[in-house]
Amino acid sequence: MRGLRLSPIGTEIVLALSQVPDGLRLTELATVTGSAVSSIQGGLRALGRTGLVMRGAVRPLRYRLASEHAGLNEVTSLAAALPEPIDAISIVLRANRSVEFASYDALGFVVSQRPSPNTVDWSVLDEQLERIRSAHPESPPVLRLESDELDRYLRIGVGLRARLTAGIIVKGRVPPADAGSGNGVRTNGQQMIG
């Protein structure tokens, strides 16, 4: 095993993979990090040489963190500490499968999570957000709500929709104004009024 050099792209890859224990495809990693596929490939090669990242054998190929790597906890903690907290939080929110929507503004992040029977998705997010907060006490707050709860707040909360729309969308779309109102049938994320 070679010594580890954690480049900025390597840091982003580790952050993303920390959220998906069964791994991500190359294009998913590029989307989550906002980096070019060629940059991700170079970062994966470097991390793979250290044994920190493993590539699956089944197509489509998925890359994952090697859970048995002796330095995994230290590297994931370092990946949480190196980038600016807003960038680190944004990457883990985009990568985590339980997150449906995330927005950021001067008051912090607002996150909508699907109620997940897979508690692993929630626990890996909790763990990495705590690492980021520990490394950056000045990190912006992250308000996490289940998706139906956010829909309810959007119906009754004066100004919340404007806040989310004006903020930087990190993942997903602001739920439609009539989401969850029961006035119609949802089709492809939109409400059809019957």
N, C-alpha and C positions, 0 to 999 in steps of 0.2 A: 504494500500500500504506500502510495506517495503522500507527501505532506499536503495539507489542505490550504489552498488559497481561495478565500471567499470573495469573488468579484461582486460588483453591484448586481449583475444579472444572476449570479449564483445565489445571492441573498434572496432575490425575488423568487427564484425557483424553489428554494427551501421553504420560504413562507407559504407559497401556493401549495406545495406538496404536503406541508404539515396539516392541511385542511382536508385532504382526501387520502386516507390510508391505503385505499386500493389503487390509487394513482390517477394521473391525468395523461391525456394524449398530447402530443407535441403542439397541435393547433390550439388545444384548450389552454396549455401553458402560455402560449403566445398571447391569446386573448386576455387571460387573467392578468398577466404582467404588463400588457401593452407594448410588448417587444416584438421585434421581427423574429420569424421562425428561425432564420439562420443564426441569430444571436442566442436563441434558446438552445439550438443544437450545440453550439460551442460551449455554453454553460453546462449542459447535460454531459457532454464528453468529459469536461474537467471534473465535475462532481462524480461521474461514473468511475474515473480512474482512481478516486480515493475510496471507492466502495460505499459512498454515502447514498448514491442514487442507483437504483436497479431498474433495468428495463424488462418488461414482461416478455414472455415468449409467444403469446397469442396475439393475433391481429384483431382489432387495431392495437398497435403497441401502446402500452401505458407505462409511464415512468412513476416510480414511487420511492419514498425514502426507505432505506434499508433499516428496518426496525431493530436489527441485531447489531448495528454499527455502534462501537464503543463510545463514540463522541456525539451521537445523535442529539442528546439533550443539550449539550453545550453548543452545538452548531445551530440548533433551532432557537436557542436563547440569544446567540450572537446575531442571528438573522433578524430577530425582533428588535435588537438594540441598534443596529447599524443605520437603517434608513430613518428618514423623518417619520414621526409617528403617524401622520396622516397617510403617508404612502404605504407604510406597513399595514395599517388597519384596512385601507382600501383593498390591498391585495388579498388579505385573508377573507374579507367579506365577499369579494368576487369569486374566490375559489371555493368557499364553503357551500355545499349543496343545500343546506337548510335555508340559506338566505335567498329570498325572492326579490327583495328591493332594498336598496341602501342609497341614502342621500347625505350630503355633507354641506354644512354651512358654518357660519361663525359660532353658532351655539353647539356644534358637534355633529355627530352622526345620528340618523334615524334609520333603524333597520327593521325590516319585516321578515320574520322567519316562518316557514311553514311548520305546523305542528308535526313533528317528526317522530315516528315510532323508532327511528334509528337514533338513539341518544348519542351515538359516537359523533355525529355531525355537530351536535350542540356542545359536547364536551371538548372536542378538539378546538372549537372556536373559543370557548371559555378559557382554555389553557393558553392559547396563543395571545388572546387579548390581554390576559393577565401578565404574560411575559412582556408585552409591549408597554403596559402601564408601569410595570416594575422598572423597566429600563428608561422610561420617559414619564416621570410623574406629571408632567405638564400636558400629557396626551388629552386630546379632546374627548368628552364623554361620548359613550355609545349607548343610545336608548334603543333597547331591543324589545320588539313587540311581536306576538304571533300575528299572522296575516289578517285574521278576522278581527282582531283587536284594533289593528291599524285602520282597517276599513271603517270600523265603528267610530274611531276618533276622527277620521276624515269627514264623516257625516255630521258629527256634532261639534268638532273643534274649529272655532273661528280662527282663520289664519293659518291652520296647519297645512292645508293644500297649497296655499300661496308660498309658505316656507319651503315645502318640499320641491315645488316647481321651480322656485328661484334658486335653490341650492344646486350643487354639483351632483348629478346623478352618477353614482358609483356602480350600481347594478340594477337592472330591471327598469320598470316604468312606474310612474306614480299611478296607483290604482285609479280606475275611472271614478267619476263623481258618484255614480250609482252602484258601485261595487257592493255586493252583499246586501242590497236593499230588499231583495226578494220580489222586485217588480217585474222580473222577466227571467229569461234563460240566458246563461253565459255561453258565448260561442267564441272561441279563439281569443279569450281575454277581454272581450267586449260584451256589454249587456244588451240584449235584444229586448225591447219593450214589447210586451205581448198585448 
